[in-house]
C-alpha cells in the first residue's frame, strides 16, 4: 500500500487542475467532464498524482490539509506563470504574513516557504495535516504510508523511505473538527498481495474508522484517521478489486 493521490474537491476541476499543473511542472494524465488528473514525479522518490474531482458546490470549511511549496527562484517563476495563465476568482491572493500565502482558483490556501530548511522535496515541500494528537497520528500515518519519521522538520514529520519528496507533517489542530467533508484528502493504493479486509481491520484497530457515504457503489473504501481526516483506500491498480 502506498500514497498515490492528493485529491481536491473542485467546482471547476479543469481550470484548477491546469493551474496546479503549470505551477508544479506536472505531467498531464487526462481529463473528463468530472475531473482532471496530473502527475508530479519526484526524482529518486515517490510519484504523486493530483486529482481534481468535480463537486456541485464550492468547498467550504474545514481546511484540514494544504500544500506548502518550496520557495526560491524556480517556484516564484512558476507562480508568475500561473498568474499569467489566468487563475479565476480574482487570481492568486497574496497575504502579508510569515511566509507567503496564496490561494488557488478554487480558494485553497497554500504557502510558499522561503526560509525553511527543506531539501530534495521537489516543488511541494510539505503536506501539513491537522491532528488532535500528533504522536498518535504520526504513528498511524507512518504505518499507513510506509513513510519514515523525519527529524528535519516537526516532531510529527514523515517522509518517503527514499528520503526524497514532500514531508507529511502532522500539526496540532486549532479546534475540534466538525462533520463537514474535507475539501482536500489523500488516497492510498493497494498493492498486489495486500488484503483489503485485513487493512480495514487494522485501520480500525489503530484508531481510524470506515465511512459509508451515500455515493452509490464505489470501487474504493473511505476512512477517517484517528483525528477525523478523510482518506481513501483504492483497489490494486490494473483492474484488481479490494474484496
C-alpha positions in Angstrom: 0.0 0.0 0.0 1.3 3.4 -0.9 0.3 7.1 -1.0 -0.8 7.8 -4.6 -3.1 10.8 -4.8 -3.7 14.3 -3.5 -7.4 14.9 -4.2 -9.1 18.3 -4.5 -12.8 18.9 -4.5 -13.5 21.5 -7.2 -16.4 23.2 -9.0 -14.0 23.7 -12.0 -11.5 20.9 -12.0 -10.1 21.8 -15.4 -9.1 25.3 -14.5 -7.9 24.3 -11.1 -6.0 21.3 -12.4 -4.2 23.2 -15.2 -3.3 25.9 -12.6 -1.5 23.3 -10.4 0.0 21.5 -13.4 1.7 24.7 -14.5 2.7 25.8 -11.0 4.3 22.5 -10.1 5.6 21.4 -13.5 3.4 18.2 -13.5 2.7 15.8 -16.4 -0.8 15.8 -17.8 -2.6 12.5 -17.3 -6.1 13.1 -18.5 -9.4 14.9 -18.2 -13.1 14.3 -18.5 -16.2 16.1 -17.6 -16.0 15.2 -13.9 -12.3 15.6 -13.3 -8.7 16.4 -14.2 -5.5 14.5 -13.3 -1.9 15.5 -13.4 1.3 13.7 -12.1 4.2 15.0 -10.0 7.3 12.8 -10.4 10.0 13.3 -7.7 13.4 12.2 -9.0 14.5 9.4 -6.8 11.4 9.5 -4.8 7.6 9.0 -4.9 5.2 9.7 -7.7 2.1 11.7 -6.6 -1.0 12.3 -8.7 -3.0 15.4 -8.2 -6.7 14.7 -8.9 -9.4 17.3 -9.2 -12.9 15.9 -8.8 -16.0 17.9 -9.7 -18.4 18.9 -6.9 -21.7 20.8 -7.2 -20.9 23.5 -4.7 -17.7 25.3 -3.8 -15.9 23.5 -0.9 -16.1 25.3 2.4 -14.5 24.7 5.8 -12.8 23.0 7.3 -9.3 23.3 5.8 -7.5 20.3 7.3 -4.9 19.7 4.6 -3.0 22.1 2.4 0.2 22.3 0.4 3.5 24.1 1.4 5.6 24.8 -1.7 9.3 25.1 -1.8 10.4 28.7 -2.4 13.2 30.0 -4.5 13.5 31.5 -8.0 12.1 28.4 -9.8 9.0 28.4 -7.7 8.5 32.1 -8.0 8.8 31.9 -11.7 6.2 29.1 -11.8 3.8 31.2 -9.6 4.2 34.1 -12.0 3.4 31.8 -15.0 0.3 30.5 -13.3 -0.9 34.1 -12.6 -0.5 34.9 -16.3 -2.5 31.8 -17.3 -5.5 33.5 -15.6 -6.4 32.0 -12.2 -10.1 32.6 -11.7 -12.0 34.4 -8.9 -9.6 37.3 -8.8 -6.4 35.4 -9.3 -4.0 34.3 -6.7 -4.2 36.3 -3.5 -1.0 37.1 -1.6 -1.1 37.9 2.1 1.5 39.7 4.2 2.2 37.1 6.8 5.2 35.0 7.9 5.9 33.2 4.6 3.9 33.8 1.5 0.3 32.6 1.4 -1.7 32.3 -1.8 -5.0 30.9 -2.9 -5.6 28.7 -6.0 -8.5 29.2 -8.4 -10.7 27.1 -6.1 -9.9 29.2 -3.0 -7.5 26.6 -1.5 -4.8 28.4 0.5 -1.2 27.3 0.0 2.1 28.6 1.3 5.4 29.3 -0.5 8.2 28.7 2.0 11.3 30.9 1.6 13.3 30.3 4.7 12.6 26.7 5.8 15.3 24.0 5.7 13.8 21.6 3.2 15.8 19.7 0.6 15.2 17.1 -2.1 11.5 17.6 -1.8 10.6 18.7 -5.3 8.2 21.7 -5.7 5.9 20.5 -2.8 7.9 20.9 0.4 5.3 19.6 2.8 1.7 18.3 3.2 0.6 19.8 6.5 -2.3 17.8 8.1 -4.3 18.8 11.1 -4.0 16.4 14.1 -5.6 16.2 17.5 -2.7 14.1 18.8 0.5 14.5 16.7 2.4 11.5 18.2 -0.6 9.1 17.7 -1.4 10.3 14.2 2.3 10.2 13.1 2.4 6.5 14.1 -0.9 5.9 12.2 0.2 7.6 9.0 3.7 6.0 9.2 2.0 2.6 9.2 -0.5 3.6 6.5 2.1 5.1 4.1 5.2 3.2 4.9 6.9 6.6 5.3 9.6 7.2 8.0 9.9 9.7 10.8 11.9 12.7 9.6 14.0 14.6 12.1 14.5 17.5 9.7 11.1 19.0 10.4 8.3 18.9 13.0 8.1 16.1 15.6 5.2 14.6 13.5 7.0 14.8 10.2 7.1 11.7 7.9 9.0 11.2 4.7 9.1 8.7 1.9 11.7 5.9 2.6 13.8 7.2 -0.3 14.5 10.5 1.6 13.1 12.4 -1.3 9.7 14.1 -1.9 7.5 16.2 0.4 7.1 15.7 4.1 3.8 14.7 5.6 3.6 17.0 8.6 1.1 16.5 11.4 0.2 19.8 13.1 -1.9 20.4 16.2 -5.3 21.4 15.2 -6.6 24.7 16.5 -10.1 23.4 17.3 -12.0 20.1 17.1 -13.2 19.0 13.7 -16.9 19.2 12.6 -18.7 16.8 10.3 -18.1 18.6 7.1 -16.3 16.8 4.3 -12.6 17.6 3.7 -12.0 19.8 0.7 -8.7 18.0 0.2 -7.7 14.5 1.1 -5.2 11.8 0.4 -5.6 8.4 -1.4 -3.8 5.2 -0.6 -3.4 2.5 -3.3 -3.4 -1.2 -2.5 -0.6 -3.3 -4.0 -0.6 -6.9 -5.1 -0.6 -9.1 -2.0 -2.4 -6.6 0.2 -5.5 -7.9 1.9 -8.1 -5.1 1.9 -10.1 -6.6 4.7 -7.1 -7.1 6.9 -6.0 -3.5 6.2 -9.6 -2.2 7.1 -9.5 -4.1 10.4 -6.0 -2.7 11.2 -7.1 0.9 10.4 -9.9 0.5 13.0 -7.6 -1.2 15.5 -5.2 1.8 15.2 -8.0 4.3 15.9 -9.4 5.1 12.5 -12.9 4.2 11.2 -14.5 3.4 7.9 -17.1 5.7 6.5 -20.1 4.6 4.3 -21.1 7.7 2.3 -24.2 7.6 0.3 -22.4 7.9 -3.1 -23.6 4.8 -4.8 -21.4 1.8 -5.5 -17.7 2.6 -5.1 -14.5 0.8 -6.2 -12.7 2.2 -3.2 -13.3 2.5 0.5 -13.5 5.7 2.6 -12.0 6.1 6.0 -11.0 8.7 8.6 -7.8 8.7 10.6 -8.0 9.0 14.4 -8.4 12.8 14.2 -11.2 12.6 11.6 -9.1 13.3 8.4 -10.7 11.5 5.5 -8.6 9.3 3.2 -9.5 6.6 0.6 -8.0 3.2 0.0 -8.1 2.4 -3.7 -8.0 -1.1 -5.2 -4.9 -2.7 -6.8 -4.0 -0.8 -10.0 -4.9 -2.6 -13.3 -8.3 -3.9 -12.5 -7.8 -5.5 -9.2 -10.5 -5.3 -6.5 -10.4 -4.9 -2.8 -12.8 -7.7 -1.8 
